[in-house]
Amino acid sequence: MASKEKVFPLDALRTDGWFERIGEGIGSFQALCEIVGERFFAFSIIVGARITALTVDRRSPDQTLVDFVVGGADEGELEPQRLTLADFRRRLVGALLVDEDSDVSAPARETDIEAIQLYIGVRYLLLAPLYGYSLLSLSIENKEASLLVSHDGSEEKYDLQAFRARIRTHVREELDRVASGARSAIDLTKVAEAETLAQKGEWPKVIALLGAWPAPLAIFLRTPEGQMLAPEARALIARGLGLLGSACVHLGEIEQAEEVFRIGIQYAQEGMAAAELFRRLGEALLLNERPGEAIGPLRRSIAFGGRPQEVMPLLARAFVERKKYVAAYACARDALSSGAPEKDLADTLRTIEEKLGPALTAWKARLALGAKAG
């Protein structure tokens, strides 16, 4: 005689939205999702790996350092561990892909919630919503178990073991996706979005959008494909790196900005794109109190067609800080004659006049007499 099918509704066990609800109580939730990856952060919660600190490497995000402990808060002093983000992700996926002990007794009653949880597998109850599965019911007949789920608006039925395997495949694909993400990270359509964010002064968002670019682009440039890149694509990459470098400058990451600008200059090669990057590099060096090094990039910006009203005030400032006041005055005059606002040069001109003193006054007077005589 065939055994009767038992159906266990899973309303009481449904975990839809659990990750979002946890996020409401974590102040750094959004930042952790952006850096670690939303699903990988969820994986860390499922396996009990509590992230305690992140040391972000914006040049090579996979080399970001993750400090974490494994275990519950009630287990006393936990041994801290540190891995790169790439290794941390692999550790999480490895833990989730280990098949749980399937030798668990079938539940006998609908009210035995814990027995149903163990039978399905707690990790699968938590992983399922991350991939759009909402569990509706568990059916057991002749020791064969199946799950009825809602997925993308339609009901689907799976053998329990097949469902577990499907979820593990999703998890494995998550790792494959980030492992091959370096190439896809260079999405040139993001440049327009980054420009909009830059205009609003939302510099952290610019870094979140383009921060993964420098490392793969530096490698790509040395490949035959990179050498043969069309001028339009080169210019667009250079513009994106210029925005990223400026974001680093605004957030105080000056040395990082320099490296980004230098990669961008290699892509720009010449023309206005190169001029703009040389200007930004010179400005970053000035902010980093390296005026002598700033002079070269600023001069190259002018040579490539950079706008004097933007470059000359910076060059004048660099010469002032190098105590080359005559050269600074010549740059300041060029800046004013090209349309730079006088208020932007007020401090520079005041310093020049103080340092050159009577000699500058006499020279101005002779210049004025010469103009009248002419």
PLY file of the C-alpha trace (Angstrom):
ply
format ascii 1.0
element vertex 374
property float x
property float y
property float z
element edge 373
property int vertex1
property int vertex2
end_header
0.00 0.00 0.00
1.45 3.35 -1.03
2.12 5.80 1.77
0.06 8.94 1.84
1.67 12.19 0.68
2.34 14.64 3.50
2.32 18.33 2.67
3.95 20.88 4.99
3.08 24.53 4.33
6.19 26.71 4.70
4.56 30.03 5.56
6.05 29.96 9.06
9.53 29.27 7.69
9.55 31.65 4.76
12.62 33.89 4.90
11.77 36.34 2.09
13.45 39.70 2.77
15.58 38.48 5.70
18.74 40.12 4.34
17.08 43.50 3.84
15.61 43.37 7.36
19.04 42.69 8.85
20.39 45.62 6.86
18.00 47.99 8.60
19.93 47.43 11.83
23.46 47.76 10.40
24.74 51.30 9.96
27.46 50.31 7.48
25.18 47.95 5.54
25.28 49.83 2.22
29.04 50.32 2.32
29.60 46.63 3.06
27.32 45.63 0.19
29.18 47.93 -2.23
32.67 46.77 -1.21
32.16 43.07 -0.45
29.26 42.52 -2.83
25.64 42.30 -1.74
25.29 38.53 -2.06
28.74 37.82 -0.64
27.88 39.90 2.42
24.71 37.80 2.74
26.85 34.65 2.38
29.07 35.84 5.24
26.03 36.18 7.52
24.79 32.70 6.56
28.12 30.99 7.34
28.67 33.05 10.51
31.67 35.10 9.34
31.38 38.51 11.02
33.32 41.25 9.21
35.14 43.49 11.71
37.16 45.74 9.38
37.90 46.47 5.72
41.09 47.98 4.30
39.96 49.09 0.86
42.34 48.96 -2.11
40.66 51.05 -4.80
43.37 50.30 -7.38
42.76 46.56 -7.11
39.49 45.89 -5.28
40.16 42.15 -5.08
43.17 42.97 -2.87
40.99 44.76 -0.31
41.74 43.22 3.10
38.85 41.73 5.06
39.20 41.22 8.84
36.61 38.84 10.25
35.81 36.33 12.95
33.86 33.10 12.60
31.38 32.09 15.28
28.65 33.57 17.43
28.97 36.46 19.85
28.32 34.07 22.76
31.44 32.00 22.03
33.80 34.32 23.92
37.08 35.52 22.43
37.10 34.62 18.72
40.31 34.36 16.73
40.50 37.21 14.18
41.31 36.27 10.60
42.37 38.34 7.59
42.03 37.52 3.90
42.02 39.47 0.66
38.52 40.08 -0.65
39.07 37.54 -3.45
40.13 34.85 -0.96
37.35 35.78 1.46
34.76 35.32 -1.29
36.27 31.96 -2.20
36.20 30.89 1.46
32.51 31.81 1.75
31.53 29.96 -1.41
33.59 26.92 -0.40
31.75 26.78 2.92
28.36 27.01 1.22
29.16 24.36 -1.40
29.93 21.68 1.18
26.82 19.51 1.08
25.10 19.33 4.44
24.39 16.01 6.08
21.27 14.84 4.28
20.63 12.00 6.75
18.01 13.97 8.66
14.73 12.44 9.73
11.64 13.63 7.91
9.37 15.87 9.96
6.25 14.27 11.35
4.09 17.33 12.11
3.43 20.72 10.53
4.09 22.36 13.88
7.60 20.90 14.21
9.24 23.96 12.65
12.79 23.07 13.67
12.53 19.58 12.15
11.27 21.03 8.85
14.09 23.60 8.83
16.73 20.93 9.37
15.19 18.65 6.76
15.26 21.32 4.04
18.53 22.84 5.27
18.77 26.17 7.06
21.31 27.55 4.59
18.99 26.78 1.66
16.11 28.56 3.38
18.35 31.66 3.61
19.96 31.37 0.18
16.71 30.82 -1.74
15.37 34.40 -1.38
18.69 35.84 -2.59
17.91 34.29 -5.98
14.20 35.07 -6.10
12.80 31.81 -4.77
9.93 31.91 -2.30
9.31 28.51 -0.69
5.61 27.56 -0.53
5.39 23.95 0.66
7.32 20.74 1.29
5.82 17.42 0.14
7.01 13.98 1.28
5.77 10.73 -0.25
7.49 7.34 -0.12
10.57 9.03 1.38
10.77 11.29 -1.68
10.70 14.99 -0.86
9.86 17.88 -3.16
9.49 21.61 -2.82
6.87 23.88 -4.36
8.36 27.34 -4.89
7.39 30.63 -6.48
10.02 32.00 -8.84
9.67 35.01 -11.14
5.92 35.04 -10.61
5.27 31.39 -11.44
5.09 28.22 -9.35
7.75 25.54 -9.88
8.23 22.13 -8.28
11.64 20.59 -7.53
12.92 17.41 -5.99
14.52 18.56 -2.71
18.01 17.36 -3.65
17.67 18.93 -7.11
16.64 22.23 -5.54
19.65 22.17 -3.23
21.92 21.48 -6.21
20.30 24.36 -8.10
20.97 26.78 -5.26
24.58 25.61 -5.00
24.95 26.26 -8.73
23.72 29.83 -8.22
26.31 30.31 -5.46
29.11 28.90 -7.63
28.09 31.16 -10.52
28.29 34.16 -8.19
31.98 33.47 -7.66
32.55 32.83 -11.37
30.88 36.15 -12.16
33.18 38.24 -9.93
36.25 36.20 -10.95
35.68 37.14 -14.58
34.44 40.62 -13.73
37.64 42.56 -14.44
36.90 42.82 -18.15
33.22 43.57 -17.71
34.11 46.16 -15.05
35.29 48.44 -17.87
31.86 49.54 -18.98
32.36 52.74 -20.97
28.70 53.66 -20.64
29.46 54.43 -16.97
31.46 57.54 -17.93
28.33 59.62 -18.59
26.86 58.55 -15.24
30.16 59.39 -13.50
30.14 62.86 -15.08
26.65 63.50 -13.71
27.75 62.37 -10.25
30.87 64.56 -10.44
28.78 67.62 -11.32
26.76 66.96 -8.15
29.95 66.53 -6.09
29.05 62.94 -5.23
32.68 61.79 -5.28
32.31 58.54 -3.27
29.75 57.37 -5.84
32.18 58.16 -8.68
34.76 55.92 -6.99
32.16 53.19 -6.44
31.32 53.37 -10.15
34.83 53.53 -11.64
37.12 52.39 -8.82
37.74 48.98 -10.41
39.11 50.49 -13.64
42.82 51.25 -13.02
44.25 47.75 -12.45
42.68 45.99 -15.47
43.23 49.05 -17.69
46.93 49.19 -16.80
47.23 45.53 -17.87
45.01 45.93 -20.94
47.17 48.75 -22.26
50.09 46.32 -22.61
48.11 43.85 -24.71
47.88 43.94 -28.54
44.16 44.72 -28.24
44.93 47.65 -25.96
47.54 49.04 -28.36
45.05 48.89 -31.25
42.18 50.54 -29.36
40.21 53.10 -31.39
40.92 56.79 -30.58
37.29 57.35 -29.50
37.48 54.52 -26.95
40.86 55.79 -25.71
39.43 59.28 -25.20
36.42 57.92 -23.32
38.61 55.79 -21.05
40.85 58.81 -20.42
37.82 60.92 -19.49
36.59 58.25 -17.08
40.00 57.99 -15.43
40.13 61.77 -15.19
36.85 61.75 -13.27
38.07 58.93 -11.03
41.34 60.75 -10.33
39.47 63.95 -9.44
37.23 61.97 -7.08
40.35 60.63 -5.35
41.70 64.19 -5.05
38.47 65.44 -3.46
38.54 62.56 -0.96
42.16 63.23 -0.02
43.65 60.21 -1.82
46.25 62.28 -3.68
48.80 59.55 -4.42
46.03 57.29 -5.71
44.84 60.17 -7.92
48.33 60.59 -9.41
48.46 56.93 -10.42
44.99 57.08 -11.99
45.89 60.24 -13.96
49.13 58.67 -15.24
47.23 55.63 -16.56
44.69 57.98 -18.14
47.45 59.96 -19.87
48.77 56.78 -21.48
45.32 56.20 -22.98
44.79 59.83 -24.01
48.22 60.13 -25.73
47.58 63.62 -27.14
44.98 66.31 -27.76
42.50 67.84 -25.35
41.98 64.58 -23.46
45.69 64.50 -22.63
45.70 68.23 -21.85
42.90 67.82 -19.33
44.59 64.88 -17.62
47.93 66.69 -17.40
46.10 69.66 -15.84
44.41 67.41 -13.29
47.71 65.67 -12.52
49.47 68.99 -12.00
46.69 70.13 -9.67
46.94 66.89 -7.68
50.71 67.34 -7.31
50.17 70.91 -6.10
47.69 69.70 -3.51
50.26 67.12 -2.44
52.77 69.97 -1.88
54.97 68.94 -4.80
55.01 72.16 -6.88
58.28 71.35 -8.65
56.82 68.12 -10.04
53.58 69.92 -10.95
55.28 72.33 -13.37
56.06 69.69 -16.02
52.52 68.26 -16.34
51.00 71.77 -16.37
53.35 72.87 -19.17
52.47 69.74 -21.12
48.79 70.54 -20.63
49.33 73.89 -22.36
51.39 72.20 -25.11
48.50 69.78 -25.82
46.00 72.63 -26.10
44.87 73.04 -22.48
42.82 76.16 -21.70
45.16 78.88 -20.37
42.48 80.32 -18.09
42.42 76.98 -16.24
46.08 75.91 -16.46
48.00 79.19 -16.08
46.69 80.03 -12.57
47.92 76.61 -11.41
51.27 77.09 -13.13
51.65 80.53 -11.55
50.97 79.02 -8.15
53.53 76.25 -8.74
56.20 78.82 -9.68
55.40 80.91 -6.60
55.84 77.89 -4.35
59.17 77.20 -6.10
60.13 80.88 -5.49
60.38 81.59 -9.23
58.47 84.84 -9.02
59.24 86.30 -12.46
58.00 83.15 -14.18
54.99 83.15 -11.83
54.17 86.74 -12.79
54.37 85.93 -16.51
51.96 83.00 -16.01
49.60 85.14 -13.94
49.50 87.80 -16.68
48.80 85.14 -19.31
46.02 83.75 -17.11
44.38 87.17 -16.76
44.68 87.99 -20.47
43.05 84.64 -21.33
40.02 85.40 -19.16
40.83 83.85 -15.76
38.94 85.67 -12.96
41.22 88.11 -11.14
39.88 86.98 -7.76
41.24 83.48 -8.45
44.72 84.96 -8.79
44.55 87.51 -5.97
46.66 85.55 -3.46
49.23 84.58 -6.09
49.60 88.16 -7.34
49.86 89.52 -3.79
52.71 87.13 -3.02
54.50 87.99 -6.29
54.24 91.73 -5.63
55.53 91.30 -2.07
58.53 89.27 -3.23
59.48 91.30 -6.32
58.74 94.60 -4.58
60.18 97.81 -6.12
61.60 95.97 -9.13
58.11 94.93 -10.23
56.73 98.43 -9.54
59.49 100.00 -11.65
58.96 97.51 -14.46
55.20 98.22 -14.49
55.91 101.95 -14.62
58.28 101.58 -17.60
55.68 99.36 -19.29
53.00 102.01 -18.76
55.28 104.79 -20.13
56.10 102.69 -23.14
52.41 102.13 -23.81
51.72 105.90 -23.62
54.62 106.70 -25.89
53.36 104.17 -28.38
0 1
1 2
2 3
3 4
4 5
5 6
6 7
7 8
8 9
9 10
10 11
11 12
12 13
13 14
14 15
15 16
16 17
17 18
18 19
19 20
20 21
21 22
22 23
23 24
24 25
25 26
26 27
27 28
28 29
29 30
30 31
31 32
32 33
33 34
34 35
35 36
36 37
37 38
38 39
39 40
40 41
41 42
42 43
43 44
44 45
45 46
46 47
47 48
48 49
49 50
50 51
51 52
52 53
53 54
54 55
55 56
56 57
57 58
58 59
59 60
60 61
61 62
62 63
63 64
64 65
65 66
66 67
67 68
68 69
69 70
70 71
71 72
72 73
73 74
74 75
75 76
76 77
77 78
78 79
79 80
80 81
81 82
82 83
83 84
84 85
85 86
86 87
87 88
88 89
89 90
90 91
91 92
92 93
93 94
94 95
95 96
96 97
97 98
98 99
99 100
100 101
101 102
102 103
103 104
104 105
105 106
106 107
107 108
108 109
109 110
110 111
111 112
112 113
113 114
114 115
115 116
116 117
117 118
118 119
119 120
120 121
121 122
122 123
123 124
124 125
125 126
126 127
127 128
128 129
129 130
130 131
131 132
132 133
133 134
134 135
135 136
136 137
137 138
138 139
139 140
140 141
141 142
142 143
143 144
144 145
145 146
146 147
147 148
148 149
149 150
150 151
151 152
152 153
153 154
154 155
155 156
156 157
157 158
158 159
159 160
160 161
161 162
162 163
163 164
164 165
165 166
166 167
167 168
168 169
169 170
170 171
171 172
172 173
173 174
174 175
175 176
176 177
177 178
178 179
179 180
180 181
181 182
182 183
183 184
184 185
185 186
186 187
187 188
188 189
189 190
190 191
191 192
192 193
193 194
194 195
195 196
196 197
197 198
198 199
199 200
200 201
201 202
202 203
203 204
204 205
205 206
206 207
207 208
208 209
209 210
210 211
211 212
212 213
213 214
214 215
215 216
216 217
217 218
218 219
219 220
220 221
221 222
222 223
223 224
224 225
225 226
226 227
227 228
228 229
229 230
230 231
231 232
232 233
233 234
234 235
235 236
236 237
237 238
238 239
239 240
240 241
241 242
242 243
243 244
244 245
245 246
246 247
247 248
248 249
249 250
250 251
251 252
252 253
253 254
254 255
255 256
256 257
257 258
258 259
259 260
260 261
261 262
262 263
263 264
264 265
265 266
266 267
267 268
268 269
269 270
270 271
271 272
272 273
273 274
274 275
275 276
276 277
277 278
278 279
279 280
280 281
281 282
282 283
283 284
284 285
285 286
286 287
287 288
288 289
289 290
290 291
291 292
292 293
293 294
294 295
295 296
296 297
297 298
298 299
299 300
300 301
301 302
302 303
303 304
304 305
305 306
306 307
307 308
308 309
309 310
310 311
311 312
312 313
313 314
314 315
315 316
316 317
317 318
318 319
319 320
320 321
321 322
322 323
323 324
324 325
325 326
326 327
327 328
328 329
329 330
330 331
331 332
332 333
333 334
334 335
335 336
336 337
337 338
338 339
339 340
340 341
341 342
342 343
343 344
344 345
345 346
346 347
347 348
348 349
349 350
350 351
351 352
352 353
353 354
354 355
355 356
356 357
357 358
358 359
359 360
360 361
361 362
362 363
363 364
364 365
365 366
366 367
367 368
368 369
369 370
370 371
371 372
372 373
